[in-house]
Amino acid sequence: MTDILLTHSYHLPFDRKQVRKMQPYPPLATLYAAAVLREWGFSVALFDTMLTAPCEFKVALRQHRPAVVVVYEDDFNFLSKMCLTRMREVCWQLLDEAKGYGAIAVAHGSDATDHAADYIARGFDYVVVGEGEYSLRELVSTLFAGGPTDSLAGLVSLDSNARIRRTAPARPTAELHEMPLPARDLISLQAYRDAWISKHGMFSMNMISSRGCPFRCNWCAKPVFGDSFHARPAAHVAAEMSLLKRVFGATHLWFGDDIFALNRHWAVEFAAEVQHRGCSLPFKIQTRADLMTADTAEALSVAGCSEVWMGVESGSQRVLDAMDKGLRVAEVGAARANLKRVGIRACYFLQFGYPGETWEDIQQTVDLVRETRPDDIGVSLSYPLPNTRFHERVRIEIGAKQNWMDSDDLCVTFKGTYTDEFYRAVRDALHAEVDTWKLPESMRSPVTACAMWDRIEAMEPLSRNHDATFQTSQRQPQLLIPLTSLSAFMEGPE
């Protein structure tokens, strides 16, 4: 019999976009929680739904016979933070199996924190809100000791009168180096290795160097870590990097931090620690453009960084200011140049559809991409999540569909300036153009992109929502780019 069985609700085969990408990573936060519980003396098992069908969960229940089941979502996976409808459906399925078996059911994650009362109403006994490992440890310790839970921090449950009870918030974990490393031995890494090698010819693993982000972009949901930020010591991070390389056979790493290398002195120290251990590996990160100074880019290059994804969002300063992004458009070009100088791929996260964004703003974003030539882009639509200032602005206009079904469910849940079809057409055209830049010069052709931009120009006046959120006046739209000049952009300087 096992004391605690942990699991999570993200199943990659249920996500169309991620199936095409096939870049699965283990549920890092779930593995951290398992490690903390095991360090405290509990027997722990983990059912990993990433690559295993949720219907197999009943087999794990019979095998381990747990007293407590914890659906602990991966706080370091952006897909978990998106609160996808398909994930909640899987979560309910796991819950029903656990309750049918007679186990105490506990939930943790972004969606559970935002909608704790709904999770309790659905049948969970407890929801661990905010940063969860130590709150969960205290909860489980108390449950096994038969003590009261009403004074434990970071919990939502029912009181003796069947009313929702919320306890005081738990404090963030500041001393990250004192935490045990993720319990990677509890899952089948071979399944991940096979998926990566089959699709990409390499084995990528995930880790983190920090938790949280202190910036306050008004669309960014932070239900778990809030505005706190804590970094692990550089030596501690380099030591885990060495472990993944030498013991687990990783040939590439993905740092799941919300914001990597916030402190440039930490970045320099990290590079030195990696060099000292001889554990450099190609790795990718996500961060802000204004942090990618020449010195930081150089340090990242020394440490092995091969790819940086920056939250650029828009090429319109007006839209960036409306988002409270705290970023200047000019800083994007400077970051791209600094990264290119040291041979690191510079990639942009972009979003269309922010309230009040105009056709001119969209053109400015496309122009920024063309002028700075990122190595890759990721395009999404503005997606209001609970407890953000953005969500509060558009809340009354959100329809019955409040969450995306999966990460490919690109739609505006409020009244956007344009229709979803129009935004998808812009996304597809911009992706097509950027993909063309990756081809050898002899193979580049602007024909496909020309046709796509032609279609967008024709769609634009017909795709406007006349009752859009925060309607703004627009000048008579012009062509996104003179089509006769498009080839010059396609063949521009490398």
C-alpha positions as CSV (number, residue, x, y, z in Angstrom):
1,M,0.0,0.0,0.0
2,T,1.2,3.5,-0.9
3,D,0.4,6.5,1.3
4,I,0.0,9.0,-1.5
5,L,-0.6,8.7,-5.3
6,L,0.1,11.9,-7.2
7,T,-1.0,12.6,-10.8
8,H,-1.8,15.5,-13.1
9,S,-4.4,16.1,-15.8
10,Y,-2.4,17.1,-18.9
11,H,-2.5,14.3,-21.5
12,L,-0.5,15.3,-24.6
13,P,-2.6,13.2,-27.1
14,F,-5.6,15.3,-26.2
15,D,-3.8,18.5,-27.5
16,R,-3.7,18.7,-31.3
17,K,-1.0,21.4,-31.5
18,Q,1.3,19.7,-29.0
19,V,0.9,16.3,-30.8
20,R,2.2,18.0,-33.9
21,K,5.1,19.5,-32.0
22,M,5.8,16.4,-29.9
23,Q,7.9,18.0,-27.2
24,P,6.8,16.3,-24.1
25,Y,8.3,17.2,-20.7
26,P,7.7,15.5,-17.3
27,P,5.4,17.3,-14.8
28,L,8.1,19.1,-12.9
29,A,6.0,20.6,-10.2
30,T,4.3,17.3,-9.6
31,L,7.8,15.7,-9.2
32,Y,8.9,18.4,-6.8
33,A,5.8,17.7,-4.6
34,A,6.5,14.0,-4.7
35,A,10.1,14.6,-3.6
36,V,9.0,16.8,-0.7
37,L,6.5,14.2,0.5
38,R,9.0,11.4,0.2
39,E,11.7,13.3,2.0
40,W,9.2,13.6,4.9
41,G,8.9,9.9,5.1
42,F,5.7,9.1,3.1
43,S,5.6,6.4,0.5
44,V,4.7,8.0,-2.8
45,A,3.9,6.9,-6.3
46,L,3.1,8.9,-9.4
47,F,0.8,8.3,-12.3
48,D,2.0,10.4,-15.2
49,T,-0.8,11.2,-17.7
50,M,1.5,13.1,-20.1
51,L,2.0,10.1,-22.3
52,T,-0.2,7.5,-20.5
53,A,-4.0,7.3,-21.1
54,P,-6.0,8.6,-18.2
55,C,-8.2,5.5,-18.4
56,E,-5.2,3.6,-17.0
57,F,-5.4,5.5,-13.7
58,K,-7.7,2.8,-12.2
59,V,-4.9,0.3,-12.7
60,A,-2.6,2.6,-10.7
61,L,-5.2,2.8,-8.0
62,R,-5.4,-1.0,-7.7
63,Q,-1.7,-1.3,-7.7
64,H,-0.8,1.3,-5.1
65,R,-4.0,1.4,-3.0
66,P,-3.4,5.0,-1.8
67,A,-5.0,6.6,1.2
68,V,-4.6,10.0,-0.5
69,V,-4.8,11.0,-4.2
70,V,-3.4,14.4,-5.2
71,V,-4.0,15.8,-8.7
72,Y,-1.0,18.2,-8.7
73,E,-0.7,20.2,-11.9
74,D,2.6,21.2,-13.3
75,D,3.1,24.9,-12.3
76,F,6.1,25.2,-14.6
77,N,4.2,24.1,-17.8
78,F,2.5,27.0,-19.6
79,L,-0.1,24.6,-20.8
80,S,-1.2,23.9,-17.2
81,K,-1.4,27.7,-16.6
82,M,-3.8,28.0,-19.6
83,C,-6.6,26.2,-17.6
84,L,-7.7,24.3,-20.7
85,T,-11.1,22.8,-20.7
86,R,-9.8,19.4,-21.8
87,M,-7.6,19.3,-18.7
88,R,-10.4,19.9,-16.4
89,E,-12.4,17.1,-18.0
90,V,-9.5,14.8,-17.3
91,C,-9.2,16.1,-13.8
92,W,-12.8,15.2,-13.1
93,Q,-12.2,11.7,-14.5
94,L,-9.2,11.2,-12.2
95,L,-11.3,12.6,-9.3
96,D,-14.2,10.2,-9.9
97,E,-11.8,7.2,-10.0
98,A,-10.1,8.3,-6.8
99,K,-13.4,8.9,-4.9
100,G,-14.8,5.6,-6.2
101,Y,-11.8,3.9,-4.7
102,G,-12.4,5.6,-1.4
103,A,-9.3,7.9,-1.3
104,I,-9.1,11.4,0.1
105,A,-8.8,13.7,-3.0
106,V,-6.7,16.8,-3.1
107,A,-6.2,19.2,-6.0
108,H,-3.5,21.8,-6.8
109,G,-2.9,24.0,-9.8
110,S,-3.7,27.3,-11.5
111,D,-7.3,26.3,-12.4
112,A,-7.9,24.8,-9.0
113,T,-6.6,28.0,-7.3
114,D,-8.7,30.2,-9.5
115,H,-11.8,28.0,-9.1
116,A,-11.3,26.3,-5.7
117,A,-15.0,26.4,-4.8
118,D,-15.9,24.6,-8.1
119,Y,-13.3,21.9,-7.4
120,I,-14.7,21.4,-3.9
121,A,-18.3,21.3,-5.2
122,R,-17.2,18.7,-7.8
123,G,-15.9,16.4,-5.0
124,F,-12.4,17.3,-4.0
125,D,-11.9,17.2,-0.3
126,Y,-9.1,19.9,-0.3
127,V,-7.6,22.4,-2.7
128,V,-4.1,23.5,-2.1
129,V,-3.8,27.0,-3.4
130,G,-0.7,29.1,-4.2
131,E,2.7,27.6,-4.0
132,G,1.9,24.1,-2.9
133,E,4.6,21.6,-1.9
134,Y,4.9,22.5,1.8
135,S,1.2,23.2,2.3
136,L,0.5,19.8,0.8
137,R,3.1,18.2,3.1
138,E,1.5,19.8,6.2
139,L,-2.0,18.7,5.0
140,V,-1.0,15.1,4.5
141,S,0.9,15.0,7.7
142,T,-2.1,16.3,9.6
143,L,-4.5,13.9,7.8
144,F,-2.4,10.8,8.7
145,A,-2.1,12.0,12.3
146,G,-5.9,12.6,12.5
147,G,-5.6,16.2,13.4
148,P,-7.6,19.3,12.4
149,T,-6.8,21.1,9.2
150,D,-8.6,24.3,9.7
151,S,-5.5,26.2,10.8
152,L,-3.2,25.0,8.0
153,A,-2.2,27.7,5.5
154,G,-3.0,27.6,1.8
155,L,-6.1,25.4,1.9
156,V,-9.7,25.5,0.7
157,S,-12.2,23.0,2.0
158,L,-15.6,22.7,3.6
159,D,-16.2,23.6,7.2
160,S,-18.5,21.6,9.6
161,N,-21.5,23.5,8.1
162,A,-20.6,22.6,4.5
163,R,-19.5,26.1,3.8
164,I,-16.3,27.0,1.9
165,R,-13.4,27.7,4.2
166,R,-10.3,29.4,3.0
167,T,-7.2,29.5,5.3
168,A,-4.5,32.1,5.3
169,P,-2.2,32.1,2.2
170,A,1.0,30.1,2.4
171,R,4.3,31.9,2.2
172,P,6.4,31.5,-0.9
173,T,9.4,29.2,-0.7
174,A,12.4,31.4,-0.7
175,E,15.2,28.9,0.1
176,L,14.8,26.9,-3.1
177,H,18.2,25.2,-2.7
178,E,16.9,23.5,0.4
179,M,14.2,21.7,-1.5
180,P,14.9,18.1,-2.8
181,L,15.4,17.7,-6.5
182,P,12.4,16.5,-8.5
183,A,11.6,12.8,-8.0
184,R,12.3,11.9,-11.6
185,D,12.8,8.2,-10.7
186,L,9.0,7.9,-10.2
187,I,8.2,8.2,-13.9
188,S,9.3,6.5,-17.1
189,L,11.9,8.8,-18.7
190,Q,12.3,6.2,-21.5
191,A,8.9,7.1,-22.9
192,Y,10.0,10.8,-23.1
193,R,13.4,9.9,-24.5
194,D,11.8,7.8,-27.2
195,A,9.3,10.5,-28.2
196,W,12.1,13.1,-28.4
197,I,14.6,11.0,-30.3
198,S,11.9,9.8,-32.8
199,K,10.7,13.3,-33.6
200,H,13.8,15.5,-33.1
201,G,16.9,13.2,-32.8
202,M,17.8,14.5,-29.4
203,F,16.6,14.0,-25.8
204,S,15.5,17.2,-24.1
205,M,14.7,17.4,-20.3
206,N,13.3,20.2,-18.2
207,M,14.4,22.0,-15.1
208,I,14.0,25.4,-13.4
209,S,16.4,28.0,-12.0
210,S,13.7,30.2,-10.4
211,R,10.1,30.6,-9.4
212,G,7.7,33.5,-10.2
213,C,8.0,36.8,-12.0
214,P,8.0,40.3,-10.4
215,F,6.7,42.1,-13.5
216,R,3.0,42.9,-13.7
217,C,1.8,42.6,-17.3
218,N,-2.0,42.9,-16.8
219,W,-2.9,39.9,-18.9
220,C,-0.5,37.5,-17.2
221,A,-2.1,35.1,-14.7
222,K,-0.1,34.3,-11.6
223,P,-2.4,32.2,-9.3
224,V,0.4,30.1,-7.9
225,F,3.5,32.3,-7.4
226,G,1.9,35.7,-7.5
227,D,4.4,38.6,-7.9
228,S,7.1,36.9,-5.9
229,F,10.4,35.9,-7.5
230,H,13.0,33.6,-6.0
231,A,16.1,32.2,-7.7
232,R,18.2,29.1,-6.9
233,P,21.9,29.7,-6.4
234,A,23.8,29.5,-9.7
235,A,25.9,26.6,-8.4
236,H,22.8,24.6,-7.4
237,V,21.4,25.0,-10.9
238,A,24.6,24.0,-12.6
239,A,24.9,20.9,-10.4
240,E,21.4,19.8,-11.5
241,M,22.3,20.5,-15.1
242,S,25.4,18.3,-14.7
243,L,23.2,15.5,-13.2
244,L,20.7,15.6,-16.2
245,K,23.6,15.5,-18.6
246,R,25.7,12.8,-17.0
247,V,23.2,10.6,-15.2
248,F,20.0,10.9,-17.3
249,G,21.6,11.4,-20.7
250,A,20.0,14.7,-21.6
251,T,21.4,16.3,-24.8
252,H,19.3,19.4,-24.5
253,L,17.5,21.4,-21.7
254,W,14.4,23.5,-21.4
255,F,14.3,25.9,-18.5
256,G,10.7,26.3,-17.5
257,D,11.2,29.5,-15.6
258,D,8.7,32.3,-16.2
259,I,11.6,34.7,-16.5
260,F,15.2,33.5,-16.9
261,A,18.3,35.5,-16.0
262,L,16.5,38.3,-14.3
263,N,19.7,39.3,-12.6
264,R,22.6,39.8,-14.9
265,H,25.2,39.0,-12.2
266,W,23.4,35.7,-11.6
267,A,23.8,34.9,-15.3
268,V,27.5,35.6,-15.2
269,E,27.9,33.4,-12.1
270,F,25.9,30.7,-13.7
271,A,28.1,30.7,-16.8
272,A,31.1,30.3,-14.6
273,E,29.6,27.4,-12.7
274,V,28.7,25.6,-15.8
275,Q,32.2,26.1,-17.2
276,H,33.7,24.9,-13.9
277,R,31.7,21.7,-14.0
278,G,32.1,21.1,-17.8
279,C,28.4,20.5,-18.0
280,S,27.4,22.8,-20.8
281,L,24.4,21.7,-22.8
282,P,22.3,23.5,-25.5
283,F,19.3,24.9,-23.7
284,K,16.4,27.2,-24.3
285,I,14.8,29.7,-22.0
286,Q,12.0,32.3,-21.9
287,T,12.6,35.9,-20.7
288,R,12.0,39.5,-21.4
289,A,13.7,41.4,-24.3
290,D,14.9,44.2,-22.0
291,L,16.9,41.7,-20.0
292,M,18.9,40.6,-23.0
293,T,21.8,43.0,-22.7
294,A,25.1,42.4,-24.4
295,D,26.7,41.1,-21.2
296,T,23.8,38.8,-20.3
297,A,23.7,37.4,-23.9
298,E,27.4,36.7,-23.7
299,A,27.0,34.9,-20.4
300,L,24.1,32.8,-21.7
301,S,26.2,31.8,-24.7
302,V,29.1,30.7,-22.5
303,A,26.7,28.5,-20.5
304,G,25.3,26.8,-23.6
305,C,22.1,28.7,-24.3
306,S,21.0,28.1,-27.9
307,E,17.5,29.6,-28.0
308,V,15.8,32.5,-26.2
309,W,12.0,33.0,-26.4
310,M,11.0,36.6,-25.5
311,G,7.6,37.9,-24.6
312,V,7.5,40.6,-27.3
313,E,3.7,40.5,-27.6
314,S,3.2,43.5,-30.0
315,G,5.1,45.9,-32.2
316,S,2.8,48.7,-31.2
317,Q,4.0,50.8,-28.3
318,R,0.4,51.8,-27.6
319,V,-0.6,48.2,-27.2
320,L,2.4,47.4,-25.0
321,D,1.6,50.3,-22.8
322,A,-2.0,49.2,-22.5
323,M,-0.8,45.8,-21.4
324,D,1.4,47.4,-18.7
325,K,4.3,45.5,-20.3
326,G,7.0,47.9,-19.3
327,L,8.8,47.3,-22.5
328,R,9.9,49.7,-25.3
329,V,9.7,48.4,-28.9
330,A,13.2,49.5,-29.6
331,E,14.4,47.1,-26.8
332,V,13.2,44.2,-28.9
333,G,15.6,45.1,-31.8
334,A,18.5,45.6,-29.4
335,A,17.9,42.2,-27.8
336,R,17.6,40.5,-31.1
337,A,21.0,42.0,-32.2
338,N,22.7,41.1,-28.9
339,L,21.6,37.5,-29.2
340,K,22.5,37.2,-32.9
341,R,25.9,38.6,-32.1
342,V,26.7,35.6,-29.9
343,G,24.9,33.0,-32.0
344,I,21.8,32.4,-29.9
345,R,18.4,32.0,-31.7
346,A,16.1,34.8,-30.9
347,C,12.4,33.9,-30.9
348,Y,9.3,36.0,-30.2
349,F,6.0,35.3,-28.4
350,L,3.4,37.5,-30.0
351,Q,-0.3,38.0,-29.4
352,F,-3.0,39.6,-31.4
353,G,-6.5,40.7,-30.3
354,Y,-5.7,42.7,-27.2
355,P,-8.7,45.1,-26.6
356,G,-8.4,48.2,-28.7
357,E,-5.8,46.8,-31.0
358,T,-6.3,48.3,-34.4
359,W,-5.3,47.3,-37.9
360,E,-2.5,49.8,-37.7
361,D,-1.2,48.2,-34.5
362,I,-1.3,44.8,-36.2
363,Q,0.7,46.2,-39.1
364,Q,3.3,47.6,-36.6
365,T,3.7,44.1,-35.2
366,V,4.2,42.6,-38.6
367,D,6.7,45.4,-39.5
368,L,8.7,44.7,-36.3
369,V,9.0,41.0,-37.2
370,R,10.1,41.9,-40.7
371,E,12.6,44.4,-39.6
372,T,14.2,42.4,-36.8
373,R,14.0,38.9,-38.4
374,P,13.5,36.6,-35.4
375,D,14.5,33.0,-35.8
376,D,11.0,31.8,-34.9
377,I,7.7,33.1,-33.6
378,G,4.8,31.8,-31.6
379,V,1.5,33.5,-32.2
380,S,-1.5,33.5,-29.9
381,L,-4.6,35.5,-29.2
382,S,-5.2,37.5,-26.1
383,Y,-6.7,35.2,-23.6
384,P,-8.2,36.6,-20.4
385,L,-7.6,34.4,-17.4
386,P,-9.2,34.9,-13.9
387,N,-7.8,37.3,-11.4
388,T,-5.9,39.5,-14.0
389,R,-6.6,43.1,-14.6
390,F,-7.2,42.2,-18.3
391,H,-9.9,39.7,-17.2
392,E,-11.6,42.3,-15.1
393,R,-11.7,44.7,-18.1
394,V,-13.5,42.2,-20.3
395,R,-15.3,40.0,-17.8
396,I,-18.8,41.1,-18.6
397,E,-18.3,40.4,-22.3
398,I,-16.9,36.9,-21.9
399,G,-19.4,34.4,-23.3
400,A,-20.3,30.9,-22.2
401,K,-16.9,29.7,-23.5
402,Q,-14.5,31.0,-20.9
403,N,-11.5,28.7,-21.6
404,W,-9.9,27.2,-24.6
405,M,-10.4,23.5,-25.2
406,D,-6.7,22.9,-25.9
407,S,-3.7,25.0,-26.9
408,D,-4.7,25.0,-30.6
409,D,-8.2,26.4,-29.8
410,L,-7.2,29.9,-31.0
411,C,-10.2,32.2,-30.3
412,V,-11.1,35.5,-28.6
413,T,-13.5,34.8,-25.7
414,F,-14.5,38.5,-25.5
415,K,-15.6,40.9,-28.3
416,G,-12.4,41.4,-30.3
417,T,-11.7,44.0,-32.9
418,Y,-11.8,41.3,-35.6
419,T,-13.2,37.8,-36.0
420,D,-11.3,34.7,-35.0
421,E,-10.9,33.8,-38.7
422,F,-9.2,37.0,-39.4
423,Y,-6.7,36.7,-36.6
424,R,-6.0,33.1,-37.6
425,A,-5.3,34.3,-41.2
426,V,-2.8,36.9,-39.9
427,R,-1.1,34.2,-37.8
428,D,-0.8,31.8,-40.6
429,A,0.5,34.4,-43.0
430,L,3.1,35.7,-40.6
431,H,4.2,32.1,-39.8
432,A,4.5,31.3,-43.5
433,E,6.6,34.4,-44.1
434,V,9.0,33.6,-41.2
435,D,9.2,30.0,-42.2
436,T,10.3,31.1,-45.7
437,W,13.3,33.0,-44.2
438,K,14.6,29.7,-42.8
439,L,14.9,28.3,-46.3
440,P,18.1,28.6,-48.4
441,E,18.0,31.7,-50.5
442,S,17.7,29.8,-53.7
443,M,14.4,28.2,-52.4
444,R,12.7,31.3,-51.1
445,S,9.6,32.5,-52.9
446,P,7.2,35.2,-51.8
447,V,4.3,33.8,-53.8
448,T,2.5,31.9,-51.1
449,A,2.9,34.8,-48.6
450,C,1.7,37.3,-51.2
451,A,-1.5,35.3,-51.7
452,M,-2.1,35.1,-48.0
453,W,-1.5,38.8,-47.4
454,D,-3.8,39.5,-50.4
455,R,-6.5,37.5,-48.7
456,I,-6.0,39.3,-45.4
457,E,-6.2,42.7,-47.0
458,A,-9.5,41.7,-48.6
459,M,-10.8,40.2,-45.4
460,E,-9.9,43.2,-43.2
461,P,-12.9,45.5,-43.7
462,L,-15.3,42.5,-43.7
463,S,-13.9,41.0,-40.5
464,R,-14.4,43.9,-38.1
465,N,-16.6,43.5,-35.0
466,H,-18.6,46.7,-34.8
467,D,-19.4,46.1,-31.1
468,A,-15.8,45.3,-30.2
469,T,-14.5,45.8,-26.7
470,F,-12.9,49.3,-26.3
471,Q,-13.7,50.2,-29.9
472,T,-11.2,52.7,-31.3
473,S,-11.3,54.9,-34.3
474,Q,-9.1,53.8,-37.2
475,R,-7.7,55.5,-40.2
476,Q,-8.7,54.1,-43.6
477,P,-6.6,50.9,-43.7
478,Q,-3.8,50.6,-46.2
479,L,-2.2,47.5,-47.7
480,L,-0.2,45.6,-45.1
481,I,2.7,45.9,-47.5
482,P,2.9,46.8,-51.2
483,L,2.8,43.3,-52.8
484,T,5.3,44.3,-55.4
485,S,7.8,44.9,-52.7
486,L,7.2,41.7,-50.7
487,S,10.0,39.9,-52.3
488,A,12.5,42.4,-51.0
489,F,11.3,41.6,-47.4
490,M,11.6,37.9,-48.1
491,E,15.1,38.2,-49.4
492,G,16.3,40.9,-46.9
493,P,19.6,40.9,-45.1
494,E,20.5,37.8,-43.1
